[in-house]
Amino acid sequence: MALLRSILHALWMLVTVVPWGIWMVTSSLWSNGEQMFWKAARWLGWQIDAARILCGIQVRITGMENLPTGKTSPAILLVKHQSTFETFLMPTIMPHPLAYVFKRELIYVPFFGWAMGRMDMIHIDRSQRAQAFSKVVEQGKRLLAQGIWVIMFPEGTRIPRGQAGTYKNGGTRLAVETGAPVIPIAVTSAKVWPRKAFIKHPGIVDVSIGKPIPSQGRKPDELMREVQAWIEAEMHRLDPDAYGEKK
């Protein structure tokens, strides 16, 4: 049954992404960056709804009150990365437009990548590391001033359930450079959609949003250690079975 449901969900994504991608590219001729984001968030919301209806995946969110208020209040979201699910979910639950930092090769993916390329995101060339980070800072400052929050996955890739990846300090370097607070976020998505898996399982994905951590006067490595400590402690609390612990 889980296989059949996963196939139906994949078909739904495939069937909807083509017209959506065409619409995004076309509407970019007259829409601004914020309008483009909310158009994209609508399609992502369809996929989250389909995961709930077809695959039995529920979402439980805590800590929304920790998010900054105000239209132009800056924030850098640093999110635990276990699955594709959170990349789809985050734009659908946040009150601000988000700018993902991603490798530029993704913009060449038909339809999905073409749409991303038309949005106000930060795509970088990883082969030029120094220039890439300068671009992140330059664009990050501009976007944050507009009230667009930057979202990054500090582990860099999807990490198996019950494990911690290597936390890279790109997000906290950007925070220190811009003075924006960091928002740590724990997500237990691998319980229902494991890393590199096709089959999705029914269950609850917990999303826990931590309190803002000020970046001014901090060192990036020190700040990242605090972010990592909070996220990993929260992951142990939310998903103790994954770490061989009792509730």
C-alpha positions in Angstrom: 0.0 0.0 0.0 2.8 2.4 0.8 4.4 1.8 -2.6 1.1 2.5 -4.4 0.6 5.6 -2.4 4.1 6.8 -3.2 3.6 6.1 -6.9 0.4 8.2 -6.9 2.2 11.0 -5.1 5.1 10.9 -7.6 2.6 11.0 -10.5 0.9 14.0 -8.9 4.2 15.9 -8.7 5.1 15.0 -12.3 1.7 15.9 -13.7 1.6 19.3 -11.9 5.2 20.4 -12.3 5.1 20.8 -16.1 2.2 23.3 -16.3 3.4 25.0 -13.1 6.9 25.4 -14.5 5.6 26.9 -17.7 3.3 29.2 -15.8 6.2 30.3 -13.5 8.5 31.1 -16.4 5.7 33.0 -18.3 4.4 34.9 -15.3 8.0 36.0 -14.4 7.6 38.5 -17.3 5.3 40.6 -15.2 5.6 39.4 -11.6 8.1 40.6 -9.0 10.2 38.3 -6.8 7.8 38.2 -3.9 4.9 37.4 -6.1 6.9 34.6 -7.8 7.7 33.1 -4.4 4.1 32.8 -3.3 3.2 31.3 -6.7 5.9 28.7 -6.0 4.7 28.2 -2.4 1.2 27.4 -3.8 2.6 24.5 -5.9 4.7 23.2 -2.9 1.6 23.4 -0.8 -0.2 21.1 -3.3 2.6 18.5 -2.8 2.4 18.7 1.0 -1.4 18.3 0.8 -1.0 15.4 -1.5 1.5 13.8 0.9 -1.1 14.1 3.6 -4.0 12.8 1.6 -2.2 10.1 -0.4 0.6 9.0 1.9 -0.8 9.8 5.4 2.0 12.3 6.3 1.0 14.8 8.9 2.9 17.8 10.1 3.1 19.1 13.7 4.8 22.5 14.2 6.0 24.1 17.4 7.8 27.4 18.0 6.1 29.6 15.4 6.0 32.3 18.1 9.8 32.3 18.0 9.9 33.8 14.5 10.7 37.5 14.2 7.8 39.8 13.5 7.7 42.8 11.2 7.7 42.9 7.4 11.4 43.6 7.0 12.7 41.8 10.2 15.7 39.7 9.0 16.3 36.1 9.7 18.5 33.2 8.5 16.9 29.8 8.9 19.3 26.9 9.6 17.4 23.7 9.1 18.1 20.0 9.9 18.2 18.2 6.5 16.9 14.6 6.4 14.6 14.5 3.4 13.2 16.3 0.3 10.2 16.9 2.5 11.5 19.9 4.4 12.6 21.7 1.2 9.0 21.6 0.1 7.5 22.3 3.5 9.4 25.4 4.7 8.0 27.9 2.2 4.5 26.7 3.0 4.7 27.4 6.7 6.8 30.6 6.9 5.2 34.1 7.0 8.0 35.6 4.9 9.3 34.8 1.4 12.4 32.5 1.5 15.5 32.6 -0.5 17.3 29.2 -0.8 21.0 29.0 -1.4 21.6 26.3 -3.9 24.1 25.1 -6.6 23.4 26.7 -9.9 23.3 23.4 -11.8 19.7 23.0 -10.5 18.4 25.8 -12.6 19.0 23.6 -15.7 16.5 20.9 -14.5 13.5 21.1 -16.8 10.5 22.9 -15.5 11.3 22.8 -11.8 14.8 24.3 -12.2 13.6 26.8 -14.9 11.0 28.1 -12.4 13.7 28.3 -9.6 15.9 30.3 -12.0 13.2 32.9 -12.3 12.9 33.4 -8.6 14.8 35.7 -6.2 17.1 32.9 -4.9 20.8 32.7 -4.4 22.4 30.2 -6.8 26.1 29.7 -6.6 29.0 28.1 -8.5 30.6 25.7 -6.0 33.8 25.5 -8.2 34.5 29.2 -7.2 34.3 29.0 -3.5 35.6 32.5 -2.5 33.5 34.2 -5.2 30.5 32.1 -4.3 30.5 33.2 -0.7 30.9 36.8 -1.7 27.9 36.5 -3.9 25.9 34.9 -1.0 26.8 37.9 1.2 26.0 40.5 -1.4 22.7 39.0 -2.4 21.9 38.0 1.2 22.2 41.6 2.4 19.9 42.8 -0.4 17.2 40.1 0.2 17.3 40.4 4.0 16.7 44.2 3.7 13.6 43.4 1.7 12.2 41.1 4.4 13.1 37.9 2.5 14.5 35.3 4.8 17.5 33.2 3.8 17.2 29.5 4.4 20.2 27.1 4.4 20.8 23.5 5.4 24.1 23.6 7.3 24.8 19.9 6.9 24.8 20.4 3.1 23.1 17.2 2.2 20.4 14.9 3.5 21.5 13.0 6.6 20.1 9.5 7.6 17.7 9.3 10.5 19.5 9.2 13.9 22.7 10.7 12.6 24.3 14.1 12.5 26.2 15.5 9.5 29.1 17.9 9.4 27.7 21.4 10.1 29.3 23.9 7.8 29.5 27.6 8.9 28.3 29.2 5.7 25.0 30.2 7.3 26.5 31.6 10.4 29.2 33.5 8.4 26.3 35.1 6.5 24.6 35.9 9.8 27.7 37.5 11.2 28.3 39.5 8.0 24.7 40.8 7.9 23.8 41.0 11.6 20.7 38.9 11.1 19.6 36.5 13.8 19.8 32.8 13.3 16.7 30.6 13.7 17.6 26.9 14.3 15.0 24.4 13.1 14.7 20.7 13.8 12.8 18.4 11.4 12.0 14.7 11.8 11.1 14.1 8.1 13.2 10.9 7.7 10.6 9.1 9.8 8.2 9.2 6.9 10.4 10.0 3.8 13.9 8.6 4.3 16.9 9.9 2.6 17.2 8.8 -1.1 14.0 6.7 -0.7 11.1 6.5 -3.0 8.5 5.0 -0.7 6.9 7.3 1.8 5.3 6.1 5.0 2.4 7.5 7.0 3.3 9.3 10.2 4.0 12.7 11.8 6.8 15.0 10.9 7.7 17.3 13.8 9.0 20.7 13.1 10.5 22.6 16.0 11.5 26.2 15.6 14.0 27.5 18.1 14.4 31.0 19.5 16.4 33.5 17.5 20.1 33.4 18.2 21.8 36.9 17.9 24.8 37.0 15.5 26.3 40.4 16.3 29.7 40.2 17.9 29.8 36.4 17.4 32.3 34.2 15.6 30.8 32.0 12.9 32.3 28.7 14.2 31.2 29.4 17.7 27.7 30.4 16.6 27.4 27.3 14.4 28.4 25.1 17.4 25.5 26.6 19.3 23.1 26.0 16.4 24.3 22.4 16.0 23.9 21.7 19.8 20.4 23.0 19.8 19.2 21.2 16.7 20.8 17.9 17.6 19.5 18.0 21.2 16.0 18.8 19.8 16.3 15.9 17.3 17.0 13.5 20.2 14.0 14.9 22.1 11.6 14.7 19.1 12.7 11.3 17.7 14.3 9.3 20.6 13.7 6.0 18.9 16.1 7.0 16.1 18.9 7.4 18.7 18.1 4.3 20.7 16.6 6.3 23.6 13.4 5.9 25.5 10.8 8.7 25.7 
